[in-house]
Amino acid sequence: DGGLEKSANCTSDYGEKKLPQAIIIGVKKGGTRALLEALRVHPDVRAVGNEPHFFDRNYEKGLEWYSELDLQVGDLALSGFSGCAYTLCSALMDALHRRYKHRGRAERRWRVNAPGYQSTLPKQRDEHSSVLHKRGEVYRTKGHGMLCDLSKQINSRWDLMPSTLEGQITMEKTPSYFVTNSAPKRIHTMAKDIKLIIVVRNPVTRAISDYTQTLSKRPEIPTFEVLAFKNRTLGLIDASWSALRIGIYALHLENWLQYFPLSQMHFVSGERLITDPAGEMTKVQDFLGLKRIVTDKHFYFNKTKGFPCLKKPEDSSTPRCLGKSKGRTHPKIEPDVIRRLHKFYKPFNNMFYQMTGQNFQWEM
Ligand code: A3P
């Protein structure tokens, strides 16, 4: 996921700063993006589109930095569009420009930080070109004809954003928080009454999904089977491998329970989020104290994607599936390895069911 940051000089008199009242803290590969995107359909949810990693990597930047992420007015453009590079930046700039022109803030300057590039909102209202810098080079894009599709998507999302902010919930998702030892304490220091959402998925599938993601970035890594064992002949699992460690949910949850009561946590079944997204959304909305606005009317099953996607909402938005990096094909893992992993996780899963009072039925 890319990153967007409001430049320091345009935040001072901005009435939208808000710390999150709810955070999706995990788990990586659980279905966190699908959940956040579905929640963003709700008019009373404002969510940061990228992963701010505040409580793990950016904590020293301070709460001021974190609260300014709310901003993100524009951040919506980034989510699900990562990899769109210049097109994205440029379209985003245009969208921001229009938004703030409308609100009499055309003079404000914005900075977009997405991997490797930077762009500044043109000062001139009618200047449709953005100057994009990359590795010292300057690129100029004229007009936004080819960006039309993207801009349209951005704008339709944009229009979902209500103009008043009263009563809205600000949210973010950073799945690594769940496994970050210092995160519970830090979040508790910020807001004791915060609501925490954790999307959990069969830890074996989750591990394979995690591995698939790494493999897509680093094709040279050893096979899953090799990484999973300390000693394959002895059947000794390498529980320190992060792909496996993350799935020991009971262990991580223990940390959170030192600071937060279970009543402030909500567990979403990653499996049901795929088979019955509307059902899971009802529970999430209830937990957040939101009206049940996101319902089965908002989802359809896309056969090509093989997953539920967001339907065209009442306004002009087009149907939307998550990007290519969500719902990947997994490599085939040897069945005895799968069996061994299920055995490994079984006691931890049972402990997790007991701790949460929910049976996620991950046993084969
Ligand atoms: P796979 O790519 O392994 O199938 P996260 O967003 O936390 O990284 O989770 C990614 C996972 O979300 C995907 O893992 C996929 O199984 C799951 N998912 C849940 N609902 C989805 C949806 N509507 N579209 C695509 N993926 C979805």
Boltz pocket constraint, residues with backbone or C-beta under 6 A from the ligand:
constraints:
  - pocket:
      binder: B
      contacts: [[A, 27], [A, 28], [A, 29], [A, 30], [A, 31], [A, 32], [A, 33], [A, 34], [A, 175], [A, 205], [A, 208], [A, 209], [A, 210], [A, 212], [A, 270], [A, 273], [A, 274], [A, 307], [A, 308], [A, 309], [A, 321], [A, 322], [A, 323], [A, 325], [A, 326], [A, 327], [A, 328], [A, 329]]
      max_distance: 6.0
